[in-house]
């Protein structure tokens, strides 16, 4: 964990905005919908990087901050009975504000942001919680007729559970309606991956819980 981003301190700061009960204990009888699997896409990070932390807005050794709107994404990794799962590895990767990935296979001519850390990872704490600080990614062309809406790729794994690869979206973004990946999903599935970032008490944040299937 980097010094500049203590998950515990940030969660404390955000606690006023995160409803108790979402992050926390749930009755065993309650069931949580398994987060739908989505394509990994072609831009899963292949190059190692110095920073392997949860603050994607800063790169070690560079003084400037990443361009774009800063946001926080917090959530719980849980099982289908809504029981938190500690110790799960959570990886995220995404485009920078211009819609460009830091990946040699990305044909997008948009500019790379050298001050953005294009991927991060963490391990869920004893309450199954994780937190990332990042920026809202730009949209980018997938084909000549299809623009991918802002989204963040997630991969979560822990022994004893099916590995989950999925994507998270900004609820209400107009590009969501024409996204071929989102539109291939049921309404219920879309609800599980479209996150509301409209609450702006302090820094904007979204609550994205990830529900794994036990093996
Ligand atoms: Fe993507």
py3Dmol code that shows the C-alpha trace and the ligand (Angstrom):
import py3Dmol

protein = """\
ATOM      1  CA  UNK A   1       0.000   0.000   0.000  1.00  0.00           C
ATOM      2  CA  UNK A   2       1.447   3.368  -0.928  1.00  0.00           C
ATOM      3  CA  UNK A   3       2.017   5.991   1.718  1.00  0.00           C
ATOM      4  CA  UNK A   4      -0.084   8.569  -0.080  1.00  0.00           C
ATOM      5  CA  UNK A   5      -3.161   6.390  -0.162  1.00  0.00           C
ATOM      6  CA  UNK A   6      -4.104   4.575   2.972  1.00  0.00           C
ATOM      7  CA  UNK A   7      -7.221   2.562   2.267  1.00  0.00           C
ATOM      8  CA  UNK A   8      -8.245   2.711   5.878  1.00  0.00           C
ATOM      9  CA  UNK A   9      -7.978   6.493   6.088  1.00  0.00           C
ATOM     10  CA  UNK A  10      -9.807   6.995   2.841  1.00  0.00           C
ATOM     11  CA  UNK A  11     -12.561   4.634   3.817  1.00  0.00           C
ATOM     12  CA  UNK A  12     -12.898   6.571   7.070  1.00  0.00           C
ATOM     13  CA  UNK A  13     -13.236   9.806   5.118  1.00  0.00           C
ATOM     14  CA  UNK A  14     -15.768   8.262   2.793  1.00  0.00           C
ATOM     15  CA  UNK A  15     -17.611   6.436   5.539  1.00  0.00           C
ATOM     16  CA  UNK A  16     -20.149   9.206   5.844  1.00  0.00           C
ATOM     17  CA  UNK A  17     -21.114   8.625   2.244  1.00  0.00           C
ATOM     18  CA  UNK A  18     -21.036   4.829   2.124  1.00  0.00           C
ATOM     19  CA  UNK A  19     -24.243   3.374   3.521  1.00  0.00           C
ATOM     20  CA  UNK A  20     -23.724   1.013   6.409  1.00  0.00           C
ATOM     21  CA  UNK A  21     -24.986  -2.401   5.384  1.00  0.00           C
ATOM     22  CA  UNK A  22     -23.521  -2.285   1.898  1.00  0.00           C
ATOM     23  CA  UNK A  23     -20.057  -2.527   3.368  1.00  0.00           C
ATOM     24  CA  UNK A  24     -20.532  -4.940   6.159  1.00  0.00           C
ATOM     25  CA  UNK A  25     -22.487  -7.803   7.573  1.00  0.00           C
ATOM     26  CA  UNK A  26     -25.422  -9.271   5.769  1.00  0.00           C
ATOM     27  CA  UNK A  27     -27.881 -11.937   6.743  1.00  0.00           C
ATOM     28  CA  UNK A  28     -27.025 -15.370   5.408  1.00  0.00           C
ATOM     29  CA  UNK A  29     -30.466 -15.662   3.891  1.00  0.00           C
ATOM     30  CA  UNK A  30     -29.797 -12.727   1.616  1.00  0.00           C
ATOM     31  CA  UNK A  31     -28.410 -13.524  -1.805  1.00  0.00           C
ATOM     32  CA  UNK A  32     -26.274 -11.339  -4.013  1.00  0.00           C
ATOM     33  CA  UNK A  33     -26.321 -11.694  -7.772  1.00  0.00           C
ATOM     34  CA  UNK A  34     -23.116 -13.117  -9.236  1.00  0.00           C
ATOM     35  CA  UNK A  35     -21.302 -10.312 -11.061  1.00  0.00           C
ATOM     36  CA  UNK A  36     -21.584 -11.034 -14.788  1.00  0.00           C
ATOM     37  CA  UNK A  37     -18.460 -12.131 -16.613  1.00  0.00           C
ATOM     38  CA  UNK A  38     -17.381  -9.844 -19.457  1.00  0.00           C
ATOM     39  CA  UNK A  39     -14.623 -10.013 -21.995  1.00  0.00           C
ATOM     40  CA  UNK A  40     -11.103  -9.232 -20.830  1.00  0.00           C
ATOM     41  CA  UNK A  41     -10.542  -7.243 -24.023  1.00  0.00           C
ATOM     42  CA  UNK A  42      -7.214  -6.900 -25.815  1.00  0.00           C
ATOM     43  CA  UNK A  43      -5.519  -4.480 -23.421  1.00  0.00           C
ATOM     44  CA  UNK A  44      -4.830  -6.470 -20.258  1.00  0.00           C
ATOM     45  CA  UNK A  45      -1.479  -5.098 -19.028  1.00  0.00           C
ATOM     46  CA  UNK A  46       1.526  -6.999 -20.303  1.00  0.00           C
ATOM     47  CA  UNK A  47       4.336  -4.703 -19.154  1.00  0.00           C
ATOM     48  CA  UNK A  48       5.414  -4.633 -15.528  1.00  0.00           C
ATOM     49  CA  UNK A  49       5.465  -1.289 -13.750  1.00  0.00           C
ATOM     50  CA  UNK A  50       7.016   0.135 -10.629  1.00  0.00           C
ATOM     51  CA  UNK A  51       3.739   1.123  -8.998  1.00  0.00           C
ATOM     52  CA  UNK A  52       1.545  -1.739  -7.914  1.00  0.00           C
ATOM     53  CA  UNK A  53      -0.834   0.175  -5.706  1.00  0.00           C
ATOM     54  CA  UNK A  54      -4.324   1.639  -5.516  1.00  0.00           C
ATOM     55  CA  UNK A  55      -3.683   5.266  -6.461  1.00  0.00           C
ATOM     56  CA  UNK A  56      -3.680   5.479 -10.258  1.00  0.00           C
ATOM     57  CA  UNK A  57      -3.531   9.283 -10.285  1.00  0.00           C
ATOM     58  CA  UNK A  58       0.164   9.377  -9.347  1.00  0.00           C
ATOM     59  CA  UNK A  59       3.183   7.638 -10.828  1.00  0.00           C
ATOM     60  CA  UNK A  60       6.258   7.170  -8.655  1.00  0.00           C
ATOM     61  CA  UNK A  61       9.004   9.574  -9.688  1.00  0.00           C
ATOM     62  CA  UNK A  62       6.692  12.005 -11.471  1.00  0.00           C
ATOM     63  CA  UNK A  63       5.442  15.148  -9.782  1.00  0.00           C
ATOM     64  CA  UNK A  64       2.381  15.869 -11.934  1.00  0.00           C
ATOM     65  CA  UNK A  65      -0.968  14.232 -11.336  1.00  0.00           C
ATOM     66  CA  UNK A  66      -2.856  12.309 -14.030  1.00  0.00           C
ATOM     67  CA  UNK A  67      -5.169  14.364 -16.227  1.00  0.00           C
ATOM     68  CA  UNK A  68      -8.911  13.906 -15.845  1.00  0.00           C
ATOM     69  CA  UNK A  69     -11.563  13.877 -13.164  1.00  0.00           C
ATOM     70  CA  UNK A  70     -10.443  12.103 -10.002  1.00  0.00           C
ATOM     71  CA  UNK A  71     -12.839   9.557  -8.561  1.00  0.00           C
ATOM     72  CA  UNK A  72     -12.857   6.807  -5.963  1.00  0.00           C
ATOM     73  CA  UNK A  73     -14.180   3.313  -6.469  1.00  0.00           C
ATOM     74  CA  UNK A  74     -14.874   1.331  -3.332  1.00  0.00           C
ATOM     75  CA  UNK A  75     -16.564  -1.967  -2.856  1.00  0.00           C
ATOM     76  CA  UNK A  76     -16.802  -5.361  -1.255  1.00  0.00           C
ATOM     77  CA  UNK A  77     -15.794  -8.658  -2.768  1.00  0.00           C
ATOM     78  CA  UNK A  78     -18.386 -11.121  -1.548  1.00  0.00           C
ATOM     79  CA  UNK A  79     -19.943 -14.508  -2.188  1.00  0.00           C
ATOM     80  CA  UNK A  80     -23.463 -15.120  -3.448  1.00  0.00           C
ATOM     81  CA  UNK A  81     -24.753 -15.074   0.135  1.00  0.00           C
ATOM     82  CA  UNK A  82     -23.332 -11.543   0.475  1.00  0.00           C
ATOM     83  CA  UNK A  83     -20.599 -12.680   2.838  1.00  0.00           C
ATOM     84  CA  UNK A  84     -17.410 -10.616   2.433  1.00  0.00           C
ATOM     85  CA  UNK A  85     -14.326 -12.357   1.055  1.00  0.00           C
ATOM     86  CA  UNK A  86     -11.029 -11.173   2.591  1.00  0.00           C
ATOM     87  CA  UNK A  87      -7.740 -11.766   0.800  1.00  0.00           C
ATOM     88  CA  UNK A  88      -9.038 -11.614  -2.784  1.00  0.00           C
ATOM     89  CA  UNK A  89      -6.690 -10.079  -5.363  1.00  0.00           C
ATOM     90  CA  UNK A  90      -8.428  -7.241  -7.229  1.00  0.00           C
ATOM     91  CA  UNK A  91      -6.791  -5.867 -10.384  1.00  0.00           C
ATOM     92  CA  UNK A  92      -8.059  -2.969 -12.463  1.00  0.00           C
ATOM     93  CA  UNK A  93      -6.888  -1.544 -15.768  1.00  0.00           C
ATOM     94  CA  UNK A  94      -8.306   1.238 -17.887  1.00  0.00           C
ATOM     95  CA  UNK A  95      -7.734   3.942 -20.502  1.00  0.00           C
ATOM     96  CA  UNK A  96      -6.498   7.389 -19.517  1.00  0.00           C
ATOM     97  CA  UNK A  97      -8.621  10.501 -20.019  1.00  0.00           C
ATOM     98  CA  UNK A  98      -7.979  10.518 -23.784  1.00  0.00           C
ATOM     99  CA  UNK A  99      -9.268   6.950 -24.166  1.00  0.00           C
ATOM    100  CA  UNK A 100      -5.786   5.508 -24.733  1.00  0.00           C
ATOM    101  CA  UNK A 101      -4.466   2.328 -23.077  1.00  0.00           C
ATOM    102  CA  UNK A 102      -0.831   1.898 -22.191  1.00  0.00           C
ATOM    103  CA  UNK A 103      -0.617  -1.195 -24.377  1.00  0.00           C
ATOM    104  CA  UNK A 104       1.311  -1.803 -27.609  1.00  0.00           C
ATOM    105  CA  UNK A 105      -1.757  -3.327 -29.291  1.00  0.00           C
ATOM    106  CA  UNK A 106      -3.917  -0.231 -28.823  1.00  0.00           C
ATOM    107  CA  UNK A 107      -4.377   1.335 -32.301  1.00  0.00           C
ATOM    108  CA  UNK A 108      -5.994   4.493 -30.895  1.00  0.00           C
ATOM    109  CA  UNK A 109      -3.886   7.518 -31.994  1.00  0.00           C
ATOM    110  CA  UNK A 110      -4.923   9.468 -28.865  1.00  0.00           C
ATOM    111  CA  UNK A 111      -2.154  10.750 -26.591  1.00  0.00           C
ATOM    112  CA  UNK A 112      -0.864   8.683 -23.712  1.00  0.00           C
ATOM    113  CA  UNK A 113      -0.784  10.337 -20.270  1.00  0.00           C
ATOM    114  CA  UNK A 114       2.651   9.629 -18.759  1.00  0.00           C
ATOM    115  CA  UNK A 115       1.370  10.692 -15.333  1.00  0.00           C
ATOM    116  CA  UNK A 116      -1.390   8.104 -15.242  1.00  0.00           C
ATOM    117  CA  UNK A 117      -0.877   4.649 -13.735  1.00  0.00           C
ATOM    118  CA  UNK A 118      -2.894   2.543 -16.117  1.00  0.00           C
ATOM    119  CA  UNK A 119      -3.454  -0.376 -13.793  1.00  0.00           C
ATOM    120  CA  UNK A 120      -3.530  -1.084 -10.109  1.00  0.00           C
ATOM    121  CA  UNK A 121      -4.081  -3.930  -7.752  1.00  0.00           C
ATOM    122  CA  UNK A 122      -4.911  -4.613  -4.152  1.00  0.00           C
ATOM    123  CA  UNK A 123      -6.013  -7.359  -1.804  1.00  0.00           C
ATOM    124  CA  UNK A 124      -9.324  -7.126   0.012  1.00  0.00           C
ATOM    125  CA  UNK A 125      -9.045  -6.462   3.743  1.00  0.00           C
ATOM    126  CA  UNK A 126     -10.653  -8.449   6.558  1.00  0.00           C
ATOM    127  CA  UNK A 127     -14.038  -6.970   5.661  1.00  0.00           C
ATOM    128  CA  UNK A 128     -13.691  -7.917   1.997  1.00  0.00           C
ATOM    129  CA  UNK A 129     -13.249  -4.247   1.082  1.00  0.00           C
ATOM    130  CA  UNK A 130     -11.122  -2.616  -1.568  1.00  0.00           C
ATOM    131  CA  UNK A 131     -10.629   0.985  -2.679  1.00  0.00           C
ATOM    132  CA  UNK A 132      -9.010   2.599  -5.713  1.00  0.00           C
ATOM    133  CA  UNK A 133      -8.332   6.230  -6.503  1.00  0.00           C
ATOM    134  CA  UNK A 134      -8.307   6.867 -10.241  1.00  0.00           C
ATOM    135  CA  UNK A 135      -9.677   9.129 -12.975  1.00  0.00           C
ATOM    136  CA  UNK A 136     -12.739   8.768 -15.176  1.00  0.00           C
ATOM    137  CA  UNK A 137     -11.448   7.072 -18.337  1.00  0.00           C
ATOM    138  CA  UNK A 138     -12.123   8.477 -21.778  1.00  0.00           C
ATOM    139  CA  UNK A 139     -14.374   6.780 -24.321  1.00  0.00           C
ATOM    140  CA  UNK A 140     -12.565   5.163 -27.276  1.00  0.00           C
ATOM    141  CA  UNK A 141     -13.447   3.688 -30.661  1.00  0.00           C
ATOM    142  CA  UNK A 142     -13.733  -0.110 -30.696  1.00  0.00           C
ATOM    143  CA  UNK A 143     -14.689  -0.138 -34.405  1.00  0.00           C
ATOM    144  CA  UNK A 144     -15.622   2.553 -36.933  1.00  0.00           C
ATOM    145  CA  UNK A 145     -19.251   2.316 -35.770  1.00  0.00           C
ATOM    146  CA  UNK A 146     -18.868   1.558 -32.081  1.00  0.00           C
ATOM    147  CA  UNK A 147     -17.532   3.801 -29.305  1.00  0.00           C
ATOM    148  CA  UNK A 148     -16.875   2.136 -25.990  1.00  0.00           C
ATOM    149  CA  UNK A 149     -18.262   4.147 -23.057  1.00  0.00           C
ATOM    150  CA  UNK A 150     -16.015   4.961 -20.087  1.00  0.00           C
ATOM    151  CA  UNK A 151     -15.365   1.704 -18.246  1.00  0.00           C
ATOM    152  CA  UNK A 152     -12.852   0.062 -15.961  1.00  0.00           C
ATOM    153  CA  UNK A 153     -11.744  -3.542 -16.352  1.00  0.00           C
ATOM    154  CA  UNK A 154     -11.662  -5.717 -13.239  1.00  0.00           C
ATOM    155  CA  UNK A 155     -10.161  -9.125 -12.552  1.00  0.00           C
ATOM    156  CA  UNK A 156     -10.688 -10.744  -9.168  1.00  0.00           C
ATOM    157  CA  UNK A 157      -9.359 -14.019  -7.948  1.00  0.00           C
ATOM    158  CA  UNK A 158      -8.914 -16.113  -4.869  1.00  0.00           C
ATOM    159  CA  UNK A 159      -8.450 -19.856  -4.500  1.00  0.00           C
ATOM    160  CA  UNK A 160     -11.786 -21.542  -3.969  1.00  0.00           C
ATOM    161  CA  UNK A 161     -13.724 -19.168  -6.223  1.00  0.00           C
ATOM    162  CA  UNK A 162     -14.207 -18.857  -9.958  1.00  0.00           C
ATOM    163  CA  UNK A 163     -11.954 -16.131 -11.327  1.00  0.00           C
ATOM    164  CA  UNK A 164     -14.049 -13.130 -12.324  1.00  0.00           C
ATOM    165  CA  UNK A 165     -13.217 -10.844 -15.251  1.00  0.00           C
ATOM    166  CA  UNK A 166     -15.642  -8.017 -15.771  1.00  0.00           C
ATOM    167  CA  UNK A 167     -16.057  -4.316 -16.546  1.00  0.00           C
ATOM    168  CA  UNK A 168     -17.611  -1.439 -14.591  1.00  0.00           C
ATOM    169  CA  UNK A 169     -19.495   1.461 -16.199  1.00  0.00           C
ATOM    170  CA  UNK A 170     -20.785   4.910 -15.277  1.00  0.00           C
ATOM    171  CA  UNK A 171     -24.534   4.693 -14.812  1.00  0.00           C
ATOM    172  CA  UNK A 172     -26.381   7.167 -17.041  1.00  0.00           C
ATOM    173  CA  UNK A 173     -23.570   7.685 -19.537  1.00  0.00           C
ATOM    174  CA  UNK A 174     -25.310   8.144 -22.921  1.00  0.00           C
ATOM    175  CA  UNK A 175     -22.771   5.889 -24.671  1.00  0.00           C
ATOM    176  CA  UNK A 176     -23.925   2.928 -22.558  1.00  0.00           C
ATOM    177  CA  UNK A 177     -27.051   2.586 -24.711  1.00  0.00           C
ATOM    178  CA  UNK A 178     -25.048   1.728 -27.818  1.00  0.00           C
ATOM    179  CA  UNK A 179     -22.297  -0.338 -26.273  1.00  0.00           C
ATOM    180  CA  UNK A 180     -22.387  -3.802 -27.797  1.00  0.00           C
ATOM    181  CA  UNK A 181     -20.983  -5.488 -24.694  1.00  0.00           C
ATOM    182  CA  UNK A 182     -23.403  -3.830 -22.270  1.00  0.00           C
ATOM    183  CA  UNK A 183     -26.352  -4.331 -24.591  1.00  0.00           C
ATOM    184  CA  UNK A 184     -25.639  -8.049 -24.878  1.00  0.00           C
ATOM    185  CA  UNK A 185     -26.421  -8.339 -21.173  1.00  0.00           C
ATOM    186  CA  UNK A 186     -29.791  -8.595 -19.441  1.00  0.00           C
ATOM    187  CA  UNK A 187     -31.226  -5.591 -17.603  1.00  0.00           C
ATOM    188  CA  UNK A 188     -30.443  -7.247 -14.264  1.00  0.00           C
ATOM    189  CA  UNK A 189     -26.849  -7.918 -15.298  1.00  0.00           C
ATOM    190  CA  UNK A 190     -26.398  -4.336 -16.466  1.00  0.00           C
ATOM    191  CA  UNK A 191     -27.642  -3.065 -13.112  1.00  0.00           C
ATOM    192  CA  UNK A 192     -24.858  -5.021 -11.440  1.00  0.00           C
ATOM    193  CA  UNK A 193     -22.100  -3.356 -13.466  1.00  0.00           C
ATOM    194  CA  UNK A 194     -23.431   0.190 -13.958  1.00  0.00           C
ATOM    195  CA  UNK A 195     -22.304   2.262 -10.986  1.00  0.00           C
ATOM    196  CA  UNK A 196     -23.845   5.489  -9.729  1.00  0.00           C
ATOM    197  CA  UNK A 197     -21.218   8.202  -9.352  1.00  0.00           C
ATOM    198  CA  UNK A 198     -23.724  11.016  -8.871  1.00  0.00           C
ATOM    199  CA  UNK A 199     -23.086  11.399  -5.135  1.00  0.00           C
ATOM    200  CA  UNK A 200     -20.475  14.112  -4.829  1.00  0.00           C
ATOM    201  CA  UNK A 201     -20.123  14.686  -1.093  1.00  0.00           C
ATOM    202  CA  UNK A 202     -16.402  15.342  -1.077  1.00  0.00           C
ATOM    203  CA  UNK A 203     -14.761  13.462  -3.944  1.00  0.00           C
ATOM    204  CA  UNK A 204     -17.042  11.594  -6.355  1.00  0.00           C
ATOM    205  CA  UNK A 205     -17.084   7.882  -5.726  1.00  0.00           C
ATOM    206  CA  UNK A 206     -18.859   4.769  -6.824  1.00  0.00           C
ATOM    207  CA  UNK A 207     -19.682   1.616  -4.919  1.00  0.00           C
ATOM    208  CA  UNK A 208     -18.952  -1.461  -7.002  1.00  0.00           C
ATOM    209  CA  UNK A 209     -19.418  -4.756  -5.202  1.00  0.00           C
ATOM    210  CA  UNK A 210     -18.081  -7.880  -6.873  1.00  0.00           C
ATOM    211  CA  UNK A 211     -19.819 -11.177  -6.217  1.00  0.00           C
ATOM    212  CA  UNK A 212     -17.813 -14.350  -6.826  1.00  0.00           C
ATOM    213  CA  UNK A 213     -19.052 -17.869  -7.384  1.00  0.00           C
ATOM    214  CA  UNK A 214     -17.608 -20.460  -5.009  1.00  0.00           C
ATOM    215  CA  UNK A 215     -16.056 -23.539  -6.638  1.00  0.00           C
TER     216      UNK A 215
END
"""
ligand_1 = """\
1
LIG
Fe -11.581 -1.422 -22.361
"""
view = py3Dmol.view(width=600, height=400)
view.addModel(protein, "pdb")
view.setStyle({"model": 0}, {"cartoon": {"style": "trace"}})
view.addModel(ligand_1, "xyz")
view.setStyle({"model": 1}, {"stick": {}})
view.zoomTo()
view.show()
